[in-house]
Amino acid sequence: MDHKAEKVILDAVREAAKDGRLSCTMARKLAEELKVTPASIGKACHQLQIKIKACELGCF
């Protein structure tokens, strides 16, 4: 993944996260909207120290 795409993902995750947390539903929605894997969103969350909450499928 190139640097520009990674920045887009990080920015989207940062904007969507509330109080350092992101719901599983929102994480999967972001992945779909950005056309990336849920793992890419999980990696971004890890880098930003954002916790995934209410995980439904064990994707993260």
Backbone bond lengths (Angstrom), bond angles and torsions (degrees), N, CA, C in turn:
res aa  C-N    CA-C-N  psi(-1)  N-CA   C-N-CA  omega(-1)  CA-C   N-CA-C  phi
1 M - - - 1.445 - - 1.530 108.43 -
2 D 1.318 115.68 134.62 1.457 118.10 -178.44 1.531 111.25 -79.72
3 H 1.306 114.62 166.94 1.463 121.28 -174.70 1.531 111.59 -61.90
4 K 1.328 117.20 -39.05 1.470 121.04 -178.98 1.527 110.89 -64.32
5 A 1.329 117.01 -44.38 1.471 121.01 179.02 1.526 110.28 -64.24
6 E 1.321 116.68 -40.86 1.469 120.20 179.22 1.523 110.45 -62.77
7 K 1.335 117.10 -40.31 1.459 120.89 179.06 1.531 110.83 -63.97
8 V 1.324 117.40 -40.48 1.469 121.41 178.11 1.526 110.01 -60.18
9 I 1.328 116.29 -44.37 1.468 120.92 179.66 1.531 110.53 -64.47
10 L 1.319 116.68 -47.69 1.465 120.15 -179.64 1.526 111.11 -60.43
11 D 1.332 116.98 -43.54 1.463 120.60 179.77 1.525 111.39 -63.47
12 A 1.338 116.97 -42.05 1.466 120.82 -179.67 1.527 110.93 -64.84
13 V 1.316 116.96 -42.46 1.467 121.07 179.34 1.524 110.12 -65.66
14 R 1.322 116.07 -44.79 1.467 120.35 179.98 1.531 110.54 -59.60
15 E 1.320 116.89 -42.50 1.468 121.41 -179.21 1.527 111.92 -68.72
16 A 1.317 116.89 -37.23 1.469 120.88 -176.95 1.523 112.92 -77.98
17 A 1.316 117.54 -25.71 1.465 121.38 -176.34 1.521 110.84 -73.56
18 K 1.303 115.47 134.33 1.461 122.15 176.38 1.523 108.09 -112.62
19 D 1.321 116.23 125.03 1.467 121.64 178.19 1.531 112.25 55.36
20 G 1.339 116.07 37.18 1.458 119.44 177.64 1.512 114.63 73.89
21 R 1.338 116.21 18.20 1.467 121.04 -179.24 1.527 109.79 -134.95
22 L 1.315 115.08 149.81 1.463 122.03 179.27 1.519 107.66 -138.81
23 S 1.308 116.39 130.60 1.459 118.68 179.99 1.527 110.21 -72.27
24 C 1.295 114.91 153.71 1.460 121.38 177.57 1.532 109.81 -58.45
25 T 1.320 116.31 -42.62 1.458 121.25 -180.00 1.524 110.83 -58.88
26 M 1.330 116.79 -45.95 1.462 120.66 -179.87 1.525 111.02 -67.64
27 A 1.319 117.31 -37.81 1.464 120.69 178.60 1.529 110.91 -62.05
28 R 1.331 116.44 -43.93 1.471 119.92 178.10 1.523 111.10 -67.13
29 K 1.333 116.87 -36.70 1.465 121.21 177.89 1.533 110.29 -64.42
30 L 1.321 116.45 -43.80 1.465 120.18 177.16 1.524 111.23 -60.28
31 A 1.317 116.46 -43.55 1.467 120.25 179.22 1.525 110.58 -58.78
32 E 1.322 115.39 -43.63 1.466 120.05 179.71 1.530 111.04 -65.50
33 E 1.330 116.96 -45.94 1.464 121.52 -179.19 1.529 112.22 -62.97
34 L 1.331 115.74 -39.58 1.472 120.48 -177.85 1.523 112.80 -87.25
35 K 1.339 115.51 -4.39 1.467 121.87 -179.17 1.535 111.85 57.54
36 V 1.347 113.82 47.94 1.460 121.65 176.50 1.525 108.01 -128.78
37 T 1.298 116.74 170.23 1.455 120.76 179.53 1.529 110.38 -78.01
38 P 1.320 117.20 154.28 1.466 119.50 173.37 1.537 111.23 -56.80
39 A 1.312 117.08 -31.93 1.471 120.27 178.59 1.530 111.35 -61.78
40 S 1.321 117.13 -34.42 1.472 120.51 177.80 1.520 110.63 -65.17
41 I 1.310 115.84 -38.75 1.471 120.10 177.28 1.527 109.30 -68.25
42 G 1.323 116.45 -41.56 1.463 120.64 177.14 1.514 112.15 -60.19
43 K 1.318 116.58 -41.18 1.470 121.32 178.43 1.527 110.02 -63.20
44 A 1.332 116.77 -43.20 1.464 120.93 178.68 1.528 110.49 -62.52
45 C 1.326 116.45 -42.26 1.465 120.21 177.70 1.525 110.78 -60.45
46 H 1.308 115.57 -42.41 1.471 119.90 179.21 1.528 110.47 -61.66
47 Q 1.334 116.26 -45.88 1.469 120.54 -179.65 1.527 111.56 -61.58
48 L 1.327 116.34 -37.06 1.464 121.39 -177.63 1.520 112.87 -90.34
49 Q 1.323 116.57 0.61 1.463 123.43 -178.09 1.536 111.16 57.95
50 I 1.339 114.75 43.82 1.454 122.34 177.27 1.523 107.64 -103.81
51 K 1.308 116.15 131.62 1.465 122.13 -179.01 1.527 110.13 -88.66
52 I 1.340 115.92 140.67 1.457 121.80 172.83 1.527 106.55 -87.58
53 K 1.335 116.09 127.61 1.474 119.67 -179.73 1.528 109.43 -115.17
54 A 1.299 115.66 158.34 1.459 123.18 177.24 1.536 111.36 52.98
55 C 1.328 115.85 48.30 1.458 120.12 -179.28 1.532 109.22 -66.74
56 E 1.318 114.90 128.55 1.457 121.08 -173.13 1.520 113.42 -100.81
57 L 1.307 117.23 -33.02 1.464 120.12 -172.11 1.526 114.12 -121.02
58 G 1.313 117.24 -2.00 1.454 119.83 -177.29 1.528 112.60 75.91
59 C 1.326 117.27 22.09 1.466 121.82 -179.24 1.522 111.79 -70.43
60 F 1.317 116.14 -27.62 1.457 120.26 -172.68 1.504 109.11 -115.00
